[in-house]
Amino acid sequence: MSLTLQTPPPAALSSAASSSSSIHRTTRSTFSFSLRSTPSLTLHSLPQTRASASSINTASTTELDAVSAFSEIVPDTVIFDDFEKFPPTAATVSSSLLLGICGLPDTIFRNAVEMALADSECYGLENPNARLSCFVNKAFANVGSDLAKLVPGRVSTEVDARLAYDTHAIIRKVHDLLKLYNDSNVPPHRLLFKIPSTWQGIEAARLLESEGIQTHLTFVYSFAQAAAAAQAGASVIQIFVGRIRDWARNHSGDTEIESAQLRGEDPGLALVTKAYNYIHKYGHKSKLMAAAVRNKQDLFSLLGIDYIIAPLKVLQSLKESVASPDEKYSFDRRLSPQSAVKHVFSDEELVKWDQDSLANAMGPAAVQLLAAGLDGHADQAKRVEDLFGKIWPPPNV
């Protein structure tokens, strides 16, 4: 899959956005692309090719081929590079992406942003805050609509992190974005809406899923969040393996993390395994995504999960390595519905989660990591508004 991403640079954005960081700095981890080029192997559905047994013959294949038989491997990259090596099949639209687009001299998505800033509906709003919000919504939907033409899978659209503690505001934002996508003829089944896993975000996901709107719950750092998200029927649940490990290296006092460590387990990998077992043992529809995977050992330990977001350096190493039967890791499927059935959960873990029980069960790691994620994304959203305020109106308006 080869795509040309160059277009004549519009003057309106280039000068005002010159101080914006480059897209490689601002959008890392923003995009999720499947390694497989067929439309069926995307975030719209699980990979159709799976290992039929617990391990496979690795004598004449690369490590990347071997692990791809068990899980959908998703490059942690941006849409502006690595098309040839890792053809994208799904994407995410975020504030960091918009900042990156505005910071590049040439990209096909600049027109999508300029069209948003020239939108007559937004232009007519007298309230400056309402006008900026309208511009941002239009930019998200315009860029997302362009991406939907480039990738065969789903486009996940970030919901403003500043709304994370307001269920009704999240739902209104999703409805506004969905209407704009509908105006651009992007069908709902091509879309996910990425929502922070606060209780209010989880409740918003439950209500949206009941309407048939697909949600992607992120910033999950505890079993309570994962279980509540599964009970809400979230389409995708994203857990950050490496961030949990990093917290554990520098902090103490989290019961969930310390229990995993006492069992000799990595706390991030342990959480993903437990969440997977819960989802599959109790028949929840959610698909599980492991993010912030730092090395091949992490990836091998997660084989069988629905999606693994992996750094390009890890993927390149897998691609260059021939898998032989005497490898330390034999590419066994570590996570499976069959093994999930055997997992024993405590009565406390099998409650019907509500706001109070979730708050009580989230340890300091989840609380701190969630807050840090929200702060970072809220800052990016504010930077987009500030940038749009400086460059509006564009030429010819």
N, C-alpha and C positions, 0 to 999 in steps of 0.2 A: 504494500500500500504506500503510494508516494503522493504527497500533496504539496502544492506550492503555497507558501505562506507569505508571499510578498505582494505588496500593493503600494502605489505611490503614497508617500507619507503626507497625511493631512497636516497643515500648518497649525491648526487650532490646538491640537493636543501636544505637539512636540515641544513647543516652548514652555507651556505651562507645566508640563509633566517632567521637565528635565531633571528635577531633583528627586523624582520617584526612583526607587530601587529597581534594578533589572528584574526581568521575569524569573530568572533562575534563582534569585534570592527571595522573591516575594511569593512565588507560587509553588515552591517545593512542597510536596505532599498534597497539593491541591487536586491533581488529576490522578485518576485511577484507570489504567488501560490494561485490557486483557492481552495476554501474549498471543492468543489465538485469533485468527482473522475471520473465522466464520461467525455469522450473526448469532448462532445459537449459543456460542460460548461467551456470554456477556453477563452483565449484572441483571439482565432481563430474565435469565434462567441459569440453572446450574450447568456446568459442563456435561455434555452427553457422553463423553468418553471417560470412563472410570476404570480403575483396576478391578478386575473381577475377583481377585484374591487379596490376601493380606499383604502380599509382596509380589514383585514382578521380576522377570528376567532382565537384568541390567547389563548383560555382557556386551551388547552392541548398540548402546544408546548413550546420549549425554545425560548428565545429572538433571538438566532442565527438562528433558523429555520424560525422565523417570518421575520427577516430582509432579509434573503436570498431569500425570495419569490419575493422581489422587485429589488434587485441589486445583482451583483456578488461580493461577499465579498472575498477580496484577503488578505491573511495574510502577514504582513510585517515581513518577516523572511528570513532565509538563508537555502540553501538546505541541510545543514549538521545537521539539527535538526528538530524536530517536524513533522517527516514524518507520524507518527502514528496518531497524533491529526489532522493535517492539510495536507492531501496528496497533493503534488504539481502537478499542471497541466500545468504550464508555468514558465519560468525563464528568468533571465537577465544575460548576460555576461558583466562584467565591469572590469576596472582596479583594483578597490577595491577587486573584487573577485579573480583576479589573485594574488594580494598581499596576500590575505587570504590563497589561495591554497599553495603558497610558504612558508607560515608561519606554516603550519600544518605538523606534523610528518607523518601522515597517511591520505591519501585520494585517491580515485580512479582517481581523476583528475590530480594527479601529473604526471602520465605517459603522459597525453595529453600535459603538459607543456614541459616535457623532450623531447618528440618527436618533438615539435616545435623547440627547441634549437638544435636538431640534424639534422634539415632539410637540405638536401644537396643544395637545391636552395638558401636558405638564406646563408648557409655556404660559398658559392662561391662568394658572393658579397664582393668586395674590400672596398667599402665605409662603414665605421663603422656605420654611421647614417642609411644608407639604410639597412644594415644588421640587426640592432636593430629593425627597423620598420618592416622588414620582419618577424623576430622572434615573435614580438608582434601580428602581424596579424595572423600568424599561430597558436599562442597560443589561441587567441580569437576563431578562427574557430574550433580548435581541441576541446576545452572545450565546445563550443556551440554545436558541433556535438555530443559529449557525452551526453550533457543535452537533446538534441533532442531525444535520445534513451530512456531517463528516464521519460520524461514528454510528455503527448499527445498533449499539446497545443503549442503555439508559443514560440520561443526563441528570445528575444530582445537583440541585440548586440549594445553596446555603441560605438558611433563614437567619436573619440578623440576630447575633448573639445577645444584643441588648434587650431582646424580647424574651429571653430564656425563662424568666419567672412570671410570665403572663400568658396563660393558656389561650385566652381569646385573642390576644394580639398575634400570637403565632399563627392561629387558624386564619385570621383575617389576612395576614401577610401571605400565607400559602394560597388562599383563595384569589388574592390580587395577582399573584404570580401565575397561577394556573389560568386565569382569564387571559392574561397577556400571551401565554403560550398557546392557548386555544385560538386567539386572534391570529397567531402565526402558523396555525394548522399543525401544531405539534400535539399528537394525541397523548392522553394521560398515561397510557401504558409505557410510554418512552421516558417518563419522568419519575424522579425521586426527589423528596424534599428533606434536606439535611438539617436535623433539629438537635439541639443540645439535650442531653439526658438528665435534666433537672426533673423533679416530679411534674412540674407544669408542662415541660416539653414532652414527657412520656404520656401525660394525659392528652395533650394536643395530638400526639401520634395516634392514640386510641380512637379519638373522635374522627380524625382524618381518615384512618384506615376503614372505619365504619362507613365512610362515604365512597370508598374505593380509591382513595388517594394514597399512593405509596410513599412511605416515610423511611428515612435513613437516620437512625439515632446514633449520635456520636458522643465523644467524651465519656465513654463508659469505663470506669475504673474499679468497680466493685461488683460482686455477685448480685447484690440487691438491685443495682441498676439494671444489670443484664436480665435478671429474672422478671423485673417489673416491665422492662421493654418487651420481653417475649410475651408476657401476659397481655400487654397492650396490642399485640399483633403487628409490631413494627416489621416492615419488609426486610430491612437490613439493620444489624446491630454491629457497631464497630468498637473493638477493644484495642487499646494501645499497649502492646506487650512491653516494648522497651521503656516507655515512660514510667510504668509501674516498677520495673527493675531499677531504673535510675533513682526513683524515690526511695526504694528500699535500701539502696547503698548508702544513702545520706541521712536517713531518718529511722526512727523506731516508734513503737507504740501503736502500731496498727495490727489488731488481732488477726485479721484475715491474712495479711502478709506474713506475719510471724508463724502462723499455723502452717503455711506452705513451706516456709524455710525449715521448720522443725521436721517436716516430712522429707527434707532434702530436695525440695522442688523449687524451681524458679517461680516467683510469685506471679509474674505476668503470664507465663505459659500455663500455670496452674489455674488462673482465672479463666483463660480461654477454654481450657479443657472442661472445667466445671460448667461453664455457660453452655458449651456445646452439648454436654451430657444432659443438662436440664432441658434444653430445647428439644432434643430428640427423644428423651425418655418420656416426656409428657406431651408430645405431639404438637408443639407450637410451630407456626408456619415460618418464623423468622429464619433468615440466613445469617450466618455469622462471618464477620470479617476481622482478621487479625492485621493490625497496622503497627507501625514502628517496630518492624522486624529488623534486627540488626545484623544477623549473620546466617550462614547456611545451617548451623546447628539449630537455631530457632525455627527455621523453615522446616527442617526434617522432623522436628518435634511436633509440628502442627499438621502433618499430612492427613488429609481427610476432611479438614475444615472446608467450608464453602469457598472462601476467598482469602488469599494471603497477599498483602501489599508488601512488596520487597524492593529494597534499594537496587538501583541499576548495577552497582558494583557486585552485588550478590548474584544478580541474574547473569551478569557477564561471566562470573566465575563458574556458575552452574552450566552455562552454555559451552564453556571451553573445557569442561571436565568430562572425561569419559567415565561412565559408571561401570564399575566392575564388581563381580560378586563378592570379592573379599574386602569391599569398602567397610569402613567402621560403621557407617550408617547404611543399612540394607534396603532403605526405601520402603519400610513397612508402613502400613496405614496405622497411624497412631490414634486417630479419632474415627469412630464409626457408630452408626445407630445401634449395632449389636453390642458394642462395648458400653454404650451409653445406658442401656437397660440395666446393666449390672451396678451402676453407680448408686450408692446409698446416700440420700439426702436427709438432713435432720428435720424435725418438725418445724423448727424455726425458719428453715429455708423454704418450706413448702406453704407459707402463708399466702393469702391474697394480699398483695402489696398495696399499701396506700401511702399517703404523704408522711404520716407519722412513723410507720414502720420502716419506710425507706430512709428517712432522716436518722433514725436510731441505728440502722444497720450500716450506714456508710461510715467507714472509718476515716481517720485523718488523711490517708493517702488520697482516697476518692474525693474528699472535700477540697483538699488543697489543689489537686490536679484539675478538677473540674473548674474551680475558681480561676486558675491560671489560664486554662484554655478559653474560658469566657472572656477574660480580660484581654487576651491577645486578639481574639476575633473581634471584640467590640472596638478595640483600637484601630484595627484595619478598616472596619465599617466607617468609623469616624474620619479616617484619612481619605477614604473614597469621597465622602460628602464634602470635605474640605477642598479636595482637588476639583470636584465637579463645580463647587461654588466659585473657584478661581477661573475656570476655563469656560464657564457659561456666560453669555451665549456663544456658540460656535459661529464660524463665518456663515454669511448668507441668511442669518436669522433676523 
